[in-house]
Amino acid sequence: MKEVKDYIPPLVALLIRAEELKESELTQSEVLKIKDSSSYVVVPEDVAMATAENRGYSDIDSENVWEEWQKIRIDIFANDT
C-alpha cells in the first residue's frame, strides 16, 4: 500500500488561515514555506482517505501544493469579492 503525508492540521486549512491573516494572496514562496514548516504523519493512503472522509473534505496534495492552491483558492475566496 502506498504511503502519503497527512498534514495536521490540513494544508488547505493552514493556507486559508494564512491568506486571511495576510489579507492578500499568498506568494508561491509563502505557500511552500507553510508546507515545509507544517507537521504531518506518514500513513497508508487508505488511512489518509478515511481521515479526509471523516473531516468532510480532502486536503491539498503536498507534492503539487502551489498548483492545487491556485485552483482551490478561487473557489474558497470567490464569495469574498
N, C-alpha and C positions, 0 to 999 in steps of 0.2 A: 504494500500500500504506500502510495506517495505521501510524504510528509510536507506540511506547509507551515508558514509562520502565521500565528493567530495573535494579533495585536490586542493588548489590554491597556486602556480602552481601544476600541476600533479606530483605525487610522482616519476613517471618514469623520468620526466624531471629533477627533483631535483637530483635523483640518478645518472643519466647520467652526469650531470654537476659536481657533487661531485667527481665522478670517473675520469673525465677528469682533474680536478684540482689536484687531488691526484697523477695522472699519474700511478696508480696501482689499483688493485682490492680493493673494499671496504670490510671491515670485516662485520660480522653479527652485531656486536655491533654498528658499524658506520651506517649501514643501519637502524637499529632500532632507533638510536638516531635522524637521519634525519626525520624519520617518526614521532617520538614522539614530535619533535620540530616544525613540519610544520603546517601551517594553513589549516583549512578545514571548510566546512559548511556541515550541515546535511540536505539532500534534499531527496525527494521521488526518488525511484530508476529510474522511467521513466525520471525524470529531469536530473539525472546523465547520463543516456544513451543518451539523446538528446545533452547534453553538449559534451560528447565524440564523438558523430557523427559529430557535428559542428567542433570540434577540428581536427577530422580526425584520431584519434586513441583512444584506451581505456587505462585507467590508470591501474596500478598495484593494486590488492586487498590489502588494508592495513592490513587485518587480516592474510594474508599469504605473507607479503611483502618480507621476506627473500627468501622463496622458489620461488616465482614468479620472483624476481630479478635475481636469479641464472639462470633461464631458459631464460629470455629475454635478459640479458646482453650478452650472447653468440651470439645472432643474431645481436645485436646493434654493438658490437665491433669486429665482425668476420672480417670485412674488414680492421681493423687497424693493423693486424699482418702480 
